[in-house]
Structure formats: structure tokens, C-alpha cells
Amino acid sequence: MKGNEVRLGNYCREITHSKNHVVKVSKEHFEDMEDNEIDLFPITITEEGLVSLGLKKWKSKGTIYSKGILILHLRKRGWVINKRFVEPKYIHQIQNIYFAITNKEI
């Protein structure tokens, strides 16, 4: 991933010669990416990932998750977020959408 694809606080996978784990992106990660010391990779959206962000899964017709005013509905075409079709594939994109809507970190 490039530095302009993530924000401070986003969750990504850090892979170095000795590590492969999920991290919350910090200022140091940006510095290390600039120096080519680490690589950060996006985390694919999964039910476990959404729940770990604090989204609640609703039992209904289809797959619906929510947190506050954010409502995600998985349809055949992809995700509908707050009645708009969007194409997030990764957890950090959900985090960024939530921040854009609420001005708060998820």
C-alpha cells in the first residue's frame, strides 16, 4: 500500500522480514514506509473484521451491519452504505467511510 491510501489509526497488515501481523497505523509506520523498511497490506473485509470494529450484525433478509449512523448492507452487486452503492474491499476503507460520515474514528 502507499501512504496516501491509509490514514493514522487505520488497521492494516504489516509484513517485514520478521513480522506478519495486524497493526494500527501510526506516524512511525509512515516513516518506515518512506524508508522502505516495512510494507503495509490491506485487510479484506470479513464478518470478523467488521465485528472487531464494533459493527453489529443484524439478523434480517440479507447481511446488514451497523454502528451509529453507518449502515452496511451486502447485496449481490456489492456493499450499500447508507443507501449508496460503494465498492469497499478492505477494512481501512470502511474506517475511512465511517470517519467521513461521523468525523470520528471507528
N, C-alpha and C positions, 0 to 999 in steps of 0.2 A: 504494500500500500504506500501511497505517497502522503506526505504530511498534510496536503490540502484536502485529503479525503476524510480525515478524522479531526475530532476536537478533544481538548482536555477532558478527561473523565469518560471518554468512550471505552467500551470493552473490546479488546482485540486479542488475537493470539500472538504471543511473542515467540519467535524462533531464533535462537542463537546456536553457537556450537555446543552449548551445554544446557540449554533450556528449551522447553516447548510447553508453554502454559498460558492461561488467560491472565491478562493484565488490564488494569485501569490506566489509560494513557495519561502520562504526566509530562511535565516540561522536559524532564530528563530523557524520556522516550524520543521526543522531537530532536533533541540534541544528538542522541545516539543514532537516529535515522540519518541525520545530516552527515554524520561521520561514517556512515555505512557499517556501524557496529552491530546493529540489530535489524531484523525485518519484522514488520507487523503484518498480520494477515487478518482479514475479516472473519467473523464467526457467522456461519449460516444460521438463519432463523429456524429455531425449533421450538416445540412446546416448552421444553425445559428452559431454554434461554429466555422466552417471554415471561414465564412464571418467575424466573430468578430476577427479572427486572421489576417484579411486583405487579404484573398484569394478572388479572383474574380471568380464568376461563369460564365461560358461561355455557350451561347445558341448554342447547336450543337446536333449531334446524341449522346445521352448519357449524362452523368453527368461529367463535367470537371471543375476543379478549378485550379487556378494558382496564383503564386506570384513569380515574378522574374523568376529564372530558375527552380522553383519547379512546376511540373505539376502533378495533381492528377486526375486520370480517374477511375470512378467507373464502373466496369464490372460485369458480372454475377458471376464470381469467386471471386471477391473482388477488392481491390484497386490496380491499376497500378500507380506507382510513377516513373516518368522519365523513362518510358518504362520497368520497372521491377515490377513484381508481388510481393507485400508485403501484410502483414496482420495487419495493424494497426487497432485498435478498439477504441482507445482513443485519445483525443486532445493532451495530453502530448507526445504521440508517434509521432504525426505529427510535433510538435515543435522540438523534438529531431532529426527527419529526416531532417527537414529544417536546423537545426544547423549543422548537419553532412555534408550536401551538401554545405552550404554557409559560415560556420563559423560565422554566425550572428544569433541573436535572432529574432524570428518572432514576 
